[in-house]
Amino acid sequence: MIAVFVPGDPASQGSKRHVGGGRMVESSKKLKPWRSDVRCHLLDDENQPKARFDGAVHVEAEFVMPRPAGTPKRSEPPAVKKADLDKLLRAIFDAITSSGVWRDDKQVVSVSAAKRLAKIGETPGLHLEIMNAK
């Protein structure tokens, strides 16, 4: 099992734009650095995956989104504004694949995912657990 917290502003993967010559690039400039941060937290000091999974995998992901300035201090409204949950997952699945933790995200057979706004004083980021599926 791997359990990590990746601090930062979670970026989603989704929309692409055409740049000519049949090439498409991600629209979000935040995606590449976010994937890199996730990948780094899954590697040990020798740049090797902290664990490798060959079979079926279960993923638990909680995205803690930055708290907008206008959010009331006495309440914790749901994070319904930006970043679709499925696009947030796609971004981290690609980072996990590139880290070598699993061969392909086809190995994922179950996911528990949520997104919420950061509490006052809480660091935004991702709480991630990867384990063998039961």
N, C-alpha and C positions, 0 to 999 in steps of 0.2 A: 504494500500500500504506500502511496505517496500522499502527503498532506502538506500544502504550502499556502502562504498568503503572499499575493503579488500586489504590492502597493502601486497606485497610479489611477489614471482615468481610463476605465475599460473602453476599448474601441470596438466597433462592430465591423463585420465584413459583409459586404453586400453589393452596393451599387458600384458599377464600373463605368468608365467613360472611354470612348473610342479616341485614340490619338493618331490614327492614320496607319496605313499599311497593314490593316487587319489586326493591329495591336490594341489591347484593352488594358487599362490600368485602374487600380483601386481609386475611388474618389476620395477616400479619407486619408489625409496625411498622417493621422494618428495611428493608423493600423499597423504599419511596419514596426515602429518603436514599441508598441504594445505587445505585438507578437514576440519581439526580441526579449522583452522583459519577462514574459511568461516562460519562454524557452529557457532563459538563464536560471530561473528559479527551479526548474526541473532537472538541472544538471548539477553534478557535484563539482568539487574543486578541480578535478582533473578533466572537466568538460565531458563527462560521461553521464548518461541518464541515471538518476537516483534509483530507479527500478525499471525493469523491462517486463512487458506483458505480451505473451504470445497467444493467449486465448481470449475468451469473452471478457469484456471490461464493463464496469459500472463507474459512472462519473457523477460526482456531486459538485455543483458549482453555485456559489452565491456571489453575485456581482453587487458591490457596494458602490453606488453611483455618487458622484460629487453632489453635495447639497447646494441647490441654487440659492443665491443671496436672498431672494424674496420669500423663501420657505418659512412659514411660521415656526417660531422657536418652541412652542408648546405642543406641537403635534408632529406626527411622523406620517405624512401622506405617502401613498404608494408612488413608486417611480414609474409613472405612466407616460412621461414626455418623450425623451429620446432614447434611442438604441433598442431595437427589437431584441427580445431575449434570444430568438433563434439565430440572429446575426451575431450576437455576442458569443454564442456557443461556437458558431462556425469559425470565428477568429481564433478562439483558443484551441479548437480541435486541430487546426492547421499548425499551430505552434507546437502542440504536443506531438504531432506526427513528425515534424522536423527535428524535434529534440531526440527522437529515437526511443521514447518511452513505449510506444506501440508501433507496429508496422504500418497500420492504416486505421483511419477512424471507422472503418467498417466493423472493427472489433467491438465497438461500443454497442452493447445490447440494452442498456438502460441508463437513464439520466434523471437526476433530480436537480432542477435548476430554478433559481429565483434571482430577482433583482430588487434592490431597495435603495432608498436614499440613505446616505451616511447620517448617523446621529451627530449631534453637535459635538465637535472635537474629534470625531472618528475619522481615520484615514480611509479614503476611498480605495477600492482595489477589488481583488478577487480572492475568495476563499475557495480552494480547489482540493478535492480528494479524488484519487484514482485508485481503484481496487479491482481485484478479480471478481467477476460476476458470480453470483451464487447459482 
